[in-house]
């Protein structure tokens, strides 16, 4: 199952248009693969998010 990386809800349930719009400006908060809350660091040039199970994502 895939999860919304902003709210943590199931993508199959739908209704994530607001999440997709917000993600244009915000870093992800939840891992899209396992739904765990990620450690997020906002940097001057972007962001870095880390899931304990799946590793790091980055915008830089």
C-alpha positions as a printed NumPy array, in Angstrom:
array([[ 0.   ,  0.   ,  0.   ],
       [ 1.193,  3.518, -0.725],
       [ 0.826,  6.304,  1.823],
       [ 0.537, 10.084,  1.542],
       [ 3.87 , 11.651,  2.508],
       [ 2.158, 14.702,  3.988],
       [-0.733, 13.377,  6.108],
       [ 0.095,  9.67 ,  6.354],
       [-3.278,  8.528,  4.982],
       [-3.744,  5.794,  2.379],
       [-3.464,  7.155, -1.172],
       [-6.12 ,  4.674, -2.327],
       [-8.693,  6.48 , -0.153],
       [-8.314,  9.598, -2.325],
       [-8.845, 13.183, -1.244],
       [-5.168, 14.136, -1.189],
       [-5.366, 17.087, -3.584],
       [-4.71 , 19.542, -0.739],
       [-1.739, 17.434,  0.375],
       [-0.287, 17.467, -3.143],
       [-0.685, 21.244, -3.346],
       [ 0.948, 21.761,  0.07 ],
       [ 3.852, 19.472, -0.877],
       [ 4.895, 22.02 , -3.501],
       [ 6.084, 24.19 , -0.592],
       [ 6.645, 21.738,  2.301],
       [ 8.909, 18.732,  2.879],
       [ 7.36 , 15.278,  3.33 ],
       [ 6.407, 14.345,  6.898],
       [ 5.618, 10.622,  6.497],
       [ 7.391,  7.872,  4.589],
       [ 5.346,  7.01 ,  1.488],
       [ 6.398,  3.358,  1.719],
       [ 5.854,  2.479,  5.396],
       [ 3.845,  5.407,  6.874],
       [ 6.438,  6.119,  9.579],
       [ 6.907,  9.706, 10.694],
       [10.206, 10.971,  9.266],
       [12.862, 13.161, 10.81 ],
       [12.832, 16.352,  8.704],
       [15.48 , 19.044,  8.51 ],
       [14.687, 22.27 ,  6.654],
       [17.766, 23.846,  5.088],
       [18.276, 27.22 ,  3.378],
       [18.539, 25.462,  0.   ],
       [15.808, 22.816,  0.541],
       [15.092, 19.961,  2.935],
       [16.276, 16.532,  4.062],
       [13.93 , 13.816,  5.412],
       [14.976, 10.514,  6.912],
       [12.977,  7.309,  7.503],
       [14.542,  4.795,  9.898],
       [13.44 ,  1.945,  7.602],
       [13.956,  3.37 ,  4.084],
       [16.729,  5.952,  4.398],
       [16.998,  9.555,  3.314],
       [15.179, 11.75 ,  0.812],
       [16.464, 15.17 , -0.147],
       [15.526, 18.176, -2.254],
       [19.155, 19.355, -2.451]])
